Amino acid sequence: MLSICHPPRGKPIHSDFLKYCRNLVSKFYCEDVPFSHVVVTFISVITLRSFLEFTLIEQDANWRGPWLNAVFTHYTFFYIAIALSIIVLFYLITGQKITDVARAVMVSFSILNIVPIIDRAFGFNNLYRPGYFIPGQYSGSLLTKYFTFFGPLAHFGVTPGMRTEILLMMIASGIYTWTVTGRLWRGILGGLGFYSVVFIFLILPALINQFYKLDLGSPRATTGIFIDLYLAASLGLGSFIFYTAEPAIFKALIKDIRLERLLYYVLLVFLGMAYSVKPYVYLNGAHNLLGDLFSLSASLVLAFLFSIITNNLADKKIDRISNPDRPTIAATIPEPVYRSIAWWCLAGAILLAAKVSPRALIIISTFIGAYFIYSMPPLRLKRIPVLSKGLIGFNSLLMFMQGYVFINGTTTIPENIIIFFLVFTSLSANFIDLKDIQGDRAAGIRTLPVLTGERWGHCLIGVISFPTYIAAYWIFALKGCFWLCLIM
């Protein structure tokens, strides 16, 4: 099989050493290796690093038990965020195709695993522990530590193994950026840029403490805070990389996201939070409320994207008539890529919900499942008139419950709320079929507007929607939710 490898784009070079390096870099750029394999390799490498960290370095029994999963997750998101930051940095410095840069960076993270091996082999694990620069646990200024390569060795901080790894990666980064651009000054910038990114990540507790006083006196105190921080950074940087790599696909996804419907579900989460009878239960002893709320919202967005994509794939016959601008009809996204994006969204939604709580995971999984059996064969319940909209009312209830449980910690939803969503919201949800009458009729989908005709469909749906507004005011306004309901 012919290997699809291509040399880096850059200034012509004449040095034999640089030619050798450029030829080596081209092996990272081989497109016959699926990008998904590169991503899974990267995840495997950082998982192995965390495993070696716990088994070879950490000897403190306190790190075992309930904290282990949180710390392991912390390490994972740390490496993901720092890798994405380096990808963006090298993309800006070199001007290479961002997917090529990502391939080179993610594979090069294999060097991570030398750190625990070096520290254990030379007995450094008994003297030094890897970690951040925690306020109150280091001497001297951060600026001095930057110019002295992290400063003197300390019991908690940058270990000899970590310094060896960072030095090797600085050299490799400099050679890489010099090789692909053919300019020495960019090579120097690449090496220093890599070091600066790593340094910033390691001093984050000290930087945050300058602006907002947090309890960062121990490494465990940073766990919840920094999982949220790295998750937000990873989603932002990942979106930038996706947009840069495939702008047409990214724009097509955004165009088809159906913002009003997504906003409806997000606002239902906030409505559930506002309605909670014990609004301070979650806040007591929970410092990462905003982080969990961000994760919950991101999980909902990804779950909604999965549902949209799978619905579009199943509705091609309808959309050829009613929605010709959908990606499946306009061919703005290749179908295999579209399916792949759906499964990545599903995985992301489940992982983000699991990060918040087991209850959040159950609710978001049920939300996804309800939409799947609504739109996808073999059940494809959207074919059943009126009753099918009960699943939309049910999903509305689920999102209200998500916010309610998030704050109140209990699923004891009042009966009048359950009736409102399962009856009134389900009936009024028939309005979503008004724009698809011709397509639904051609596909044999017997929606209410198809059965009654367009004119009577408008009238009937208007009549059955009116009580929903009355019931919403009666149920929610008494709880101080009037303005939120008005917006919705």
C-alpha positions as CSV (number, residue, x, y, z in Angstrom):
1,M,0.0,0.0,0.0
2,L,1.3,3.4,-0.9
3,S,2.0,5.6,2.1
4,I,0.4,9.0,1.8
5,C,3.2,11.0,3.5
6,H,4.1,14.5,2.6
7,P,7.0,16.8,3.6
8,P,6.3,19.9,5.8
9,R,5.5,23.1,4.0
10,G,8.4,25.6,4.5
11,K,11.4,27.4,3.2
12,P,13.8,25.1,1.2
13,I,16.7,23.8,3.3
14,H,20.2,22.7,2.4
15,S,21.6,21.4,5.7
16,D,21.8,17.5,5.8
17,F,20.8,17.5,9.4
18,L,17.6,19.6,8.7
19,K,16.9,17.4,5.7
20,Y,17.1,14.3,7.9
21,C,14.8,16.0,10.4
22,R,12.3,17.1,7.8
23,N,12.2,13.6,6.4
24,L,11.5,12.3,10.0
25,V,8.8,14.9,10.5
26,S,7.1,13.8,7.2
27,K,6.6,10.4,8.8
28,F,4.4,12.0,11.4
29,Y,2.4,13.6,8.6
30,C,1.3,10.3,7.0
31,E,-2.4,10.4,6.2
32,D,-2.7,6.7,5.7
33,V,-2.8,6.5,9.5
34,P,-6.3,7.5,10.5
35,F,-6.4,10.6,12.7
36,S,-8.6,8.7,15.2
37,H,-5.7,6.3,15.7
38,V,-3.4,9.2,16.6
39,V,-5.9,10.5,19.1
40,V,-6.4,7.0,20.7
41,T,-2.6,6.6,20.8
42,F,-2.3,10.0,22.6
43,I,-5.0,8.9,25.2
44,S,-3.2,5.6,25.7
45,V,0.1,7.4,26.3
46,I,-1.2,9.8,28.9
47,T,-3.2,7.0,30.6
48,L,0.0,5.0,30.9
49,R,1.8,8.0,32.3
50,S,-0.8,8.4,35.0
51,F,-0.7,4.7,35.8
52,L,3.1,4.8,36.1
53,E,2.9,7.9,38.3
54,F,0.6,6.2,40.8
55,T,2.5,2.9,40.8
56,L,6.1,4.0,40.7
57,I,6.1,7.5,42.3
58,E,3.2,7.9,44.7
59,Q,3.7,5.9,47.9
60,D,1.3,7.9,50.1
61,A,-1.7,5.7,51.0
62,N,-3.9,8.8,51.3
63,W,-3.8,9.1,47.5
64,R,-5.6,5.7,47.2
65,G,-9.4,5.5,47.6
66,P,-12.1,8.0,46.7
67,W,-9.6,10.6,45.6
68,L,-7.9,8.3,43.1
69,N,-10.5,8.7,40.3
70,A,-10.5,12.5,40.7
71,V,-6.7,12.8,40.6
72,F,-6.5,10.5,37.7
73,T,-9.1,12.6,35.8
74,H,-7.2,15.7,36.8
75,Y,-4.0,14.4,35.3
76,T,-5.8,13.3,32.1
77,F,-7.4,16.7,31.5
78,F,-4.0,18.4,32.3
79,Y,-2.2,16.6,29.6
80,I,-5.1,17.1,27.1
81,A,-5.2,20.9,27.7
82,I,-1.4,21.3,27.5
83,A,-1.2,19.2,24.3
84,L,-4.0,21.3,22.7
85,S,-2.2,24.5,23.7
86,I,1.0,23.3,22.2
87,I,-0.7,22.4,19.0
88,V,-2.2,25.8,18.6
89,L,1.2,27.4,19.5
90,F,3.1,25.4,16.9
91,Y,0.4,26.1,14.3
92,L,0.7,29.8,14.8
93,I,4.6,29.7,14.7
94,T,5.0,27.3,11.8
95,G,1.9,27.9,9.6
96,Q,1.7,24.1,9.0
97,K,-1.6,22.4,8.4
98,I,-3.0,22.1,11.9
99,T,-3.9,18.4,11.6
100,D,-0.3,17.7,10.7
101,V,0.9,19.7,13.7
102,A,-1.6,17.8,15.9
103,R,-0.2,14.4,14.6
104,A,3.3,15.4,15.4
105,V,2.5,16.8,18.9
106,M,0.3,14.0,20.1
107,V,2.6,11.2,19.0
108,S,5.6,13.0,20.6
109,F,3.8,12.9,24.0
110,S,5.1,9.3,24.2
111,I,8.1,10.8,26.0
112,L,5.9,11.5,29.0
113,N,6.5,8.0,30.3
114,I,10.2,8.5,30.9
115,V,9.4,10.8,33.9
116,P,8.2,8.2,36.4
117,I,10.8,5.7,35.2
118,I,13.7,8.2,35.7
119,D,12.5,9.3,39.1
120,R,12.0,5.8,40.4
121,A,15.2,4.4,38.8
122,F,17.4,7.0,40.5
123,G,15.4,7.0,43.8
124,F,14.2,10.6,43.3
125,N,10.6,9.5,44.1
126,N,11.6,9.3,47.8
127,L,12.8,12.9,47.7
128,Y,10.6,14.8,45.2
129,R,7.0,14.7,44.3
130,P,5.6,16.0,41.0
131,G,3.2,18.9,41.3
132,Y,2.3,22.6,40.8
133,F,3.9,25.6,42.3
134,I,1.4,26.0,45.2
135,P,1.2,29.4,47.0
136,G,3.1,29.2,50.3
137,Q,5.0,26.1,49.2
138,Y,7.8,27.6,47.2
139,S,10.4,30.4,47.8
140,G,11.5,33.1,45.5
141,S,9.6,34.8,42.6
142,L,8.0,33.1,39.7
143,L,10.0,35.2,37.3
144,T,13.2,33.9,38.8
145,K,12.0,30.4,38.5
146,Y,11.2,30.9,34.9
147,F,14.7,32.1,34.0
148,T,16.4,29.5,36.2
149,F,14.5,26.5,34.7
150,F,12.1,26.1,37.6
151,G,14.7,27.0,40.3
152,P,16.2,24.7,42.9
153,L,14.7,21.3,43.5
154,A,12.0,21.1,46.1
155,H,10.2,18.3,47.8
156,F,7.0,19.2,45.9
157,G,7.2,20.6,42.4
158,V,9.2,19.9,39.2
159,T,11.1,16.6,39.7
160,P,14.4,15.7,38.0
161,G,12.5,13.4,35.7
162,M,10.1,16.2,34.7
163,R,13.0,18.6,34.1
164,T,14.7,16.0,31.9
165,E,11.5,15.5,29.9
166,I,10.9,19.2,29.5
167,L,14.4,19.9,28.4
168,L,14.3,17.1,25.8
169,M,10.9,18.4,24.5
170,M,12.3,21.9,24.4
171,I,15.1,20.8,22.1
172,A,12.7,18.7,20.0
173,S,10.3,21.6,19.7
174,G,13.0,23.9,18.6
175,I,14.3,21.4,16.0
176,Y,10.8,20.8,14.8
177,T,9.8,24.4,14.3
178,W,13.2,25.2,12.7
179,T,12.9,22.1,10.4
180,V,9.4,22.8,9.1
181,T,10.0,26.6,8.6
182,G,13.7,26.6,7.7
183,R,14.2,29.6,10.0
184,L,16.4,29.4,13.0
185,W,14.6,32.2,14.9
186,R,11.3,30.3,14.6
187,G,13.1,27.3,16.0
188,I,14.2,29.3,19.1
189,L,10.7,30.7,19.4
190,G,9.3,27.1,19.3
191,G,11.6,25.8,22.0
192,L,10.9,28.8,24.3
193,G,7.2,28.8,23.5
194,F,7.0,25.1,24.5
195,Y,8.8,25.9,27.8
196,S,6.6,28.9,28.5
197,V,3.4,26.9,28.0
198,V,4.5,24.2,30.3
199,F,5.7,26.8,32.9
200,I,2.3,28.6,32.8
201,F,0.4,25.4,33.4
202,L,2.7,24.5,36.4
203,I,2.3,27.9,38.0
204,L,-1.5,28.2,37.5
205,P,-2.4,27.8,41.2
206,A,-0.1,30.7,42.0
207,L,-1.5,32.8,39.1
208,I,-5.1,32.2,40.1
209,N,-4.3,33.0,43.7
210,Q,-3.1,36.4,42.6
211,F,-6.6,37.3,41.4
212,Y,-8.9,35.1,43.5
213,K,-8.0,33.7,46.9
214,L,-8.7,30.0,46.9
215,D,-7.8,27.2,49.3
216,L,-4.8,25.9,47.3
217,G,-2.7,24.8,50.2
218,S,-2.5,21.2,49.1
219,P,-2.4,19.4,45.8
220,R,-5.8,17.8,46.4
221,A,-7.4,21.2,46.8
222,T,-6.7,21.9,43.2
223,T,-8.3,18.8,41.8
224,G,-11.9,19.9,41.3
225,I,-11.0,23.4,40.3
226,F,-8.5,22.4,37.7
227,I,-10.5,19.6,36.2
228,D,-13.1,22.3,35.4
229,L,-10.5,24.7,34.1
230,Y,-8.8,22.2,31.9
231,L,-12.1,20.9,30.6
232,A,-13.2,24.4,29.6
233,A,-9.8,25.1,28.0
234,S,-9.8,21.8,26.1
235,L,-13.3,22.4,24.7
236,G,-12.3,25.9,23.6
237,L,-9.0,24.9,22.0
238,G,-10.5,21.8,20.5
239,S,-13.2,23.9,18.8
240,F,-10.6,26.3,17.4
241,I,-8.5,23.3,16.1
242,F,-11.7,21.8,14.5
243,Y,-12.6,25.1,12.9
244,T,-9.1,25.6,11.6
245,A,-8.8,22.1,10.2
246,E,-12.3,21.9,8.7
247,P,-14.0,25.3,8.5
248,A,-16.7,24.2,6.1
249,I,-17.8,21.3,8.2
250,F,-17.6,23.4,11.4
251,K,-19.8,26.1,9.9
252,A,-22.3,23.6,8.6
253,L,-22.6,22.1,12.0
254,I,-23.1,25.5,13.6
255,K,-25.7,26.5,11.0
256,D,-27.7,23.3,11.6
257,I,-27.5,23.4,15.4
258,R,-31.1,24.8,15.8
259,L,-30.2,27.3,18.4
260,E,-33.7,28.2,19.5
261,R,-34.5,24.6,20.4
262,L,-31.2,24.1,22.1
263,L,-31.7,27.3,24.1
264,Y,-35.1,26.0,25.1
265,Y,-33.6,22.9,26.7
266,V,-30.7,24.9,28.4
267,L,-33.3,27.3,29.8
268,L,-35.3,24.4,31.2
269,V,-32.2,23.4,33.2
270,F,-32.0,26.9,34.6
271,L,-35.8,26.8,35.3
272,G,-35.3,23.6,37.3
273,M,-32.5,25.3,39.3
274,A,-34.7,28.4,39.9
275,Y,-37.7,26.3,41.0
276,S,-35.6,24.2,43.5
277,V,-37.0,24.6,47.0
278,K,-33.6,24.3,48.6
279,P,-31.4,26.6,46.4
280,Y,-28.4,26.5,48.8
281,V,-28.1,22.7,49.3
282,Y,-25.6,22.3,46.5
283,L,-23.6,25.4,47.3
284,N,-22.8,24.2,50.9
285,G,-19.4,22.6,50.6
286,A,-19.3,22.7,46.8
287,H,-16.7,25.1,45.4
288,N,-17.0,24.1,41.8
289,L,-20.7,24.9,41.1
290,L,-19.9,26.9,38.0
291,G,-17.5,24.2,36.7
292,D,-20.2,21.5,37.1
293,L,-22.8,23.7,35.5
294,F,-20.5,24.3,32.5
295,S,-19.9,20.6,32.2
296,L,-23.7,20.0,32.4
297,S,-24.4,22.6,29.7
298,A,-21.6,21.2,27.4
299,S,-23.0,17.7,27.9
300,L,-26.5,18.9,26.9
301,V,-25.1,20.6,23.8
302,L,-23.2,17.5,22.6
303,A,-26.2,15.3,23.4
304,F,-28.4,17.6,21.4
305,L,-25.9,17.6,18.5
306,F,-25.9,13.7,18.5
307,S,-29.7,13.8,18.3
308,I,-29.8,16.3,15.5
309,I,-27.2,14.4,13.4
310,T,-28.9,11.0,13.8
311,N,-32.3,12.6,13.1
312,N,-30.9,14.2,9.9
313,L,-29.5,10.9,8.8
314,A,-32.9,9.2,9.2
315,D,-34.9,12.1,7.7
316,K,-33.2,12.4,4.3
317,K,-36.4,11.7,2.4
318,I,-38.3,14.3,4.3
319,D,-35.5,16.9,4.2
320,R,-35.1,16.7,0.4
321,I,-38.5,18.4,0.3
322,S,-38.8,20.4,3.5
323,N,-35.1,21.2,4.5
324,P,-32.8,21.0,1.4
325,D,-30.1,23.0,3.2
326,R,-29.5,20.2,5.8
327,P,-25.9,18.8,5.6
328,T,-27.2,15.4,4.5
329,I,-29.0,17.0,1.5
330,A,-26.7,19.8,0.6
331,A,-23.7,17.5,1.0
332,T,-21.8,20.1,3.0
333,I,-20.5,17.3,5.3
334,P,-19.5,13.9,3.9
335,E,-21.8,11.3,5.4
336,P,-19.1,9.1,6.9
337,V,-17.6,12.1,8.6
338,Y,-21.1,13.2,9.8
339,R,-21.7,9.8,11.4
340,S,-18.3,9.9,13.1
341,I,-19.0,13.4,14.5
342,A,-22.3,12.0,15.9
343,W,-20.5,9.2,17.9
344,W,-17.8,11.6,19.2
345,C,-20.6,13.9,20.4
346,L,-22.3,10.9,22.1
347,A,-19.1,9.9,23.9
348,G,-18.4,13.5,24.9
349,A,-22.0,14.0,26.3
350,I,-21.8,10.8,28.4
351,L,-18.3,11.6,29.8
352,L,-19.2,15.2,30.7
353,A,-22.4,14.1,32.4
354,A,-20.5,11.3,34.3
355,K,-18.0,13.9,35.5
356,V,-20.8,15.9,37.1
357,S,-22.6,13.1,39.0
358,P,-24.2,9.6,38.4
359,R,-27.7,11.3,38.4
360,A,-26.6,13.7,35.7
361,L,-25.3,10.8,33.7
362,I,-28.6,8.9,34.0
363,I,-30.7,11.9,33.0
364,I,-28.6,12.8,30.0
365,S,-28.5,9.2,28.8
366,T,-32.3,8.9,29.1
367,F,-32.6,12.2,27.2
368,I,-30.4,10.8,24.4
369,G,-32.3,7.5,24.4
370,A,-35.7,9.1,24.2
371,Y,-34.7,11.2,21.2
372,F,-33.2,8.2,19.5
373,I,-36.3,6.0,19.7
374,Y,-38.4,9.1,18.6
375,S,-36.5,9.7,15.4
376,M,-34.5,6.5,14.5
377,P,-35.6,3.1,13.2
378,P,-36.7,0.5,14.0
379,L,-39.1,2.2,16.4
380,R,-39.1,5.7,14.9
381,L,-42.0,6.8,17.1
382,K,-42.3,10.1,15.4
383,R,-44.6,8.2,12.9
384,I,-47.3,8.0,15.6
385,P,-49.6,11.0,15.6
386,V,-49.8,13.2,18.7
387,L,-48.5,10.5,21.0
388,S,-45.0,10.8,19.6
389,K,-44.7,14.3,21.0
390,G,-45.0,12.8,24.4
391,L,-41.3,12.0,24.1
392,I,-40.6,15.7,23.6
393,G,-42.6,16.6,26.7
394,F,-40.8,13.8,28.5
395,N,-37.4,15.2,27.5
396,S,-38.5,18.7,28.6
397,L,-39.3,17.2,32.0
398,L,-35.9,15.5,32.0
399,M,-34.1,18.8,31.5
400,F,-36.1,20.5,34.2
401,M,-35.3,17.6,36.4
402,Q,-31.6,18.0,35.5
403,G,-31.6,21.5,36.9
404,Y,-33.8,20.6,39.9
405,V,-31.6,17.7,40.9
406,F,-28.4,19.7,40.3
407,I,-29.3,22.1,43.0
408,N,-31.7,20.2,45.3
409,G,-30.1,16.8,45.2
410,T,-33.4,15.0,45.0
411,T,-35.7,13.7,42.2
412,T,-38.9,14.4,44.1
413,I,-40.5,16.6,41.4
414,P,-44.0,18.0,42.3
415,E,-46.8,16.2,40.5
416,N,-48.1,19.3,38.9
417,I,-44.8,19.9,37.2
418,I,-44.8,16.3,35.8
419,I,-48.3,16.8,34.5
420,F,-47.5,20.1,32.9
421,F,-44.6,18.7,30.9
422,L,-46.1,15.3,30.0
423,V,-49.5,16.7,29.0
424,F,-49.4,20.4,28.2
425,T,-45.9,20.6,26.7
426,S,-46.4,17.4,24.8
427,L,-49.5,18.7,23.1
428,S,-48.1,22.1,22.2
429,A,-44.9,20.4,20.8
430,N,-46.9,19.5,17.7
431,F,-46.0,22.9,16.3
432,I,-42.6,21.6,15.3
433,D,-44.2,19.6,12.5
434,L,-45.8,22.6,10.8
435,K,-42.7,23.4,8.7
436,D,-42.3,19.8,7.5
437,I,-45.8,19.1,6.3
438,Q,-44.9,18.3,2.6
439,G,-41.9,16.2,3.5
440,D,-43.7,14.3,6.2
441,R,-46.6,13.6,3.8
442,A,-44.2,12.3,1.2
443,A,-42.4,10.1,3.7
444,G,-45.6,8.7,5.2
445,I,-45.1,10.4,8.6
446,R,-48.6,11.0,10.0
447,T,-48.2,14.1,12.0
448,L,-51.1,16.2,13.3
449,P,-50.7,18.8,10.5
450,V,-50.5,16.1,7.9
451,L,-53.8,14.5,9.2
452,T,-55.7,17.7,9.5
453,G,-54.2,19.8,6.7
454,E,-52.1,22.9,7.0
455,R,-54.8,25.4,7.7
456,W,-56.6,23.4,10.4
457,G,-53.3,22.2,11.7
458,H,-52.3,25.7,12.5
459,C,-55.7,26.4,14.2
460,L,-55.8,23.2,16.2
461,I,-52.1,23.5,17.4
462,G,-52.8,27.1,18.4
463,V,-55.9,26.1,20.4
464,I,-54.1,23.3,22.3
465,S,-51.0,25.5,22.9
466,F,-52.9,28.3,24.6
467,P,-53.6,26.3,27.8
468,T,-49.9,25.6,28.1
469,Y,-49.1,29.3,28.6
470,I,-51.8,29.6,31.2
471,A,-50.6,26.5,33.0
472,A,-47.0,27.7,32.9
473,Y,-47.9,31.0,34.6
474,W,-50.0,29.3,37.2
475,I,-47.3,26.7,38.1
476,F,-44.0,28.7,37.7
477,A,-44.8,32.3,38.4
478,L,-45.7,31.6,42.0
479,K,-42.2,30.4,42.5
480,G,-40.5,33.6,41.3
481,C,-39.8,32.2,37.8
482,F,-42.1,34.6,35.9
483,W,-39.3,36.4,34.0
484,L,-37.5,33.2,33.0
485,C,-40.8,31.8,31.8
486,L,-41.5,35.0,29.8
487,I,-38.1,34.7,28.0
488,M,-38.8,31.0,27.2
